[in-house]
Amino acid sequence: MPWPITRLCIDCLDTGCVSVCPVDCIYEYAGEDRASFPNQLYINPDECIDCGACEPECPWQAIFEEPAVPEVFKDDIALNHKTTEIADQFKVKAFQQTDHPTSEQIAANKAKWGWTES
């Protein structure tokens, strides 16, 4: 079962998840259709080996095991699956060190998308 990256990653793009992925299945979109593929990272579900190593490395808490994706982010599952249809428009994101968000920034990002943890 793959681990999709949700829209909580949009414009955040921390690459801690990339650095721990043993199969390099985390990509950035390199095509021109930014309306369909926002500036975030994506996991190719055909390549994901379900190890879960990426999830704890995401400081934005944007990665979930597919059955655990919150309802507000369910559309993001299909978006990650589209990477298999146009794989030539994605490239493995290079690791780059970034500052991690504060707990307040994480909470604000979640609220921006209408997600409140229960």
C-alpha positions in Angstrom: 0.0 0.0 0.0 1.7 3.2 -1.1 2.2 6.3 1.0 0.8 9.4 -0.9 2.1 12.9 -0.3 -0.8 15.3 0.3 -1.2 18.9 -0.5 0.2 19.8 2.9 3.5 19.6 0.9 2.6 22.3 -1.5 5.3 24.9 -1.7 7.0 23.3 1.4 9.1 20.7 -0.5 11.2 19.5 2.4 13.3 16.7 1.0 13.9 14.7 4.2 11.6 12.1 2.8 13.7 11.9 -0.4 16.9 11.2 1.6 15.5 8.1 3.3 13.6 6.6 0.4 15.4 3.3 -0.4 13.9 3.1 -4.0 13.9 6.7 -5.1 10.1 6.8 -5.7 9.6 10.4 -4.6 9.4 12.9 -7.4 8.9 16.5 -8.3 6.8 17.5 -11.3 8.9 18.8 -14.2 6.1 19.4 -16.7 4.2 22.5 -17.6 0.7 21.7 -16.2 1.0 23.4 -12.9 -2.8 23.7 -12.6 -3.0 19.9 -12.3 0.3 19.3 -10.6 1.1 21.9 -7.9 4.6 22.6 -6.6 4.9 19.6 -4.2 6.5 16.2 -4.1 4.7 13.0 -5.3 5.2 9.3 -4.6 4.9 6.9 -7.5 2.7 4.2 -6.1 4.0 1.5 -8.5 7.5 2.1 -7.2 6.7 2.5 -3.5 7.7 -0.6 -1.5 5.5 0.5 1.5 8.4 0.8 3.9 7.0 3.9 5.5 10.5 5.5 6.0 9.3 8.7 4.4 6.4 9.4 6.8 8.3 10.3 10.0 10.9 12.4 8.0 8.2 14.8 6.7 8.3 17.8 9.0 5.0 19.1 7.4 3.2 15.8 8.3 2.1 15.6 4.6 2.6 11.8 4.1 0.1 9.2 5.1 -0.4 5.5 4.5 -3.1 5.4 1.8 -5.9 4.1 4.0 -5.1 6.7 6.7 -5.2 9.7 4.4 -7.6 12.2 6.0 -10.9 12.7 4.1 -10.0 16.3 3.2 -6.9 15.0 1.3 -8.4 12.0 -0.4 -8.1 13.6 -3.8 -4.4 13.7 -3.3 -4.3 9.9 -3.6 -5.3 10.0 -7.2 -2.9 12.8 -7.9 0.0 10.6 -6.7 -1.3 7.8 -8.9 -1.2 10.0 -12.0 2.6 10.0 -11.7 2.5 6.5 -13.3 0.6 7.8 -16.3 3.0 10.5 -17.2 6.2 9.3 -15.5 8.4 11.1 -18.1 7.2 14.4 -16.7 8.6 13.7 -13.2 12.1 13.6 -11.9 13.5 12.4 -8.6 13.9 15.4 -6.3 17.4 16.1 -5.2 18.0 16.3 -1.5 18.5 19.8 -0.2 18.7 20.9 3.4 15.9 23.2 4.5 14.8 24.7 7.8 12.1 22.7 9.5 8.8 24.4 10.3 7.6 25.3 13.7 4.6 23.6 15.3 2.7 26.8 14.7 3.6 26.8 11.0 2.5 23.1 10.7 -0.8 23.9 12.4 -1.4 26.9 10.1 -0.7 24.8 7.0 -3.2 22.2 8.1 -5.8 24.8 8.9 -5.3 26.4 5.5 -6.5 23.1 3.9 -9.4 22.7 6.4 -7.9 19.8 8.3 -8.2 19.6 12.0 -7.0 16.5 13.7 -9.6 14.8 15.9 
